[in-house]
Amino acid sequence: MEHSRHVRFTLPDPVLDTAEQERTPGTWMSHANAHESVMMQVPDVGAFVRALLPVRLTGGHTITFGVWIAIDPAHLQPVFATWWEPEYESLRMAGWLANAIAP
């Protein structure tokens, strides 16, 4: 029997490290709050997109992390335009993991 657990990071680590976090003036989010958002851009911090990072464990267990990926801010609006379209299936972007995941 497969067992799975899901962990969702609310904010990217670089945003957590700021004084006002997602309340920084000029912050843009795809939804009403950081928990619901799949994208955000914070002035002087960066642009971020959500992704799923599944990790297979022994015994048929899986943990899936809902992480943030930092991307080039110039790519955020094109990603946003594609996110809810059929082209999303083939969406690829370069970025780096914006949440620390402990072993």
C-alpha positions in Angstrom: 0.0 0.0 0.0 1.4 3.4 -0.9 1.5 6.1 1.7 1.9 9.8 0.8 2.3 13.0 2.7 2.1 16.6 1.4 4.0 19.6 2.8 3.4 23.0 1.3 5.7 25.9 2.0 3.8 29.2 2.4 6.6 31.5 1.3 9.9 31.2 -0.5 12.9 31.4 1.9 14.2 34.8 0.5 10.7 36.3 1.2 10.7 34.9 4.7 14.0 36.6 5.3 12.5 40.1 4.7 11.0 42.3 7.4 7.5 42.6 5.8 7.5 39.3 3.9 4.6 39.1 1.4 3.3 42.4 2.8 6.2 44.2 1.3 4.8 47.2 -0.6 4.5 46.5 -4.3 4.3 42.7 -3.9 2.2 40.9 -6.6 0.6 37.6 -5.9 -1.5 35.4 -8.3 -4.2 35.0 -5.6 -5.5 36.7 -2.5 -2.8 35.5 -0.1 0.5 33.6 -0.1 -1.0 30.3 0.9 -3.3 30.2 -2.1 -0.9 31.8 -4.6 1.0 29.9 -7.2 3.2 32.9 -8.2 4.5 36.0 -6.5 6.9 38.8 -7.1 8.4 40.8 -4.2 10.3 44.0 -5.0 14.1 43.7 -4.5 13.7 40.0 -3.7 12.5 38.2 -6.9 9.9 36.3 -8.7 8.7 32.9 -7.6 6.5 30.1 -9.0 5.2 27.0 -7.2 6.2 23.5 -8.1 5.7 20.0 -6.7 8.8 18.1 -5.6 7.9 14.4 -5.0 10.4 12.4 -3.0 10.0 8.6 -3.0 10.9 6.9 0.3 11.3 3.3 1.3 8.3 1.1 2.0 6.2 2.7 -0.7 6.0 6.0 1.0 6.1 9.3 -0.8 6.4 12.9 0.5 5.6 15.7 -1.9 6.8 19.2 -1.1 4.9 22.2 -2.5 8.0 24.4 -3.0 8.7 27.7 -4.5 11.1 28.1 -7.5 12.9 31.4 -8.0 12.8 32.4 -11.7 14.0 35.4 -13.7 11.4 38.2 -13.1 11.2 38.8 -16.9 9.7 35.3 -17.3 6.9 35.7 -14.6 4.2 37.3 -16.8 4.7 34.8 -19.7 4.5 32.0 -17.2 1.3 33.6 -15.7 -0.2 33.8 -19.2 0.4 30.1 -19.8 -0.4 28.7 -16.3 -4.2 28.1 -16.8 -4.0 27.4 -20.6 -3.6 24.0 -22.4 0.0 25.0 -23.1 0.7 24.6 -19.4 1.3 20.9 -20.0 4.5 21.6 -21.9 5.6 24.6 -19.8 9.3 24.6 -18.9 11.3 27.2 -17.1 14.7 27.6 -15.6 15.0 28.4 -11.9 16.3 27.3 -8.6 14.8 25.9 -5.4 13.7 28.7 -3.1 13.0 26.6 0.0 15.4 24.7 2.1 14.4 21.1 2.6 16.0 19.3 5.4 17.0 15.6 4.8 
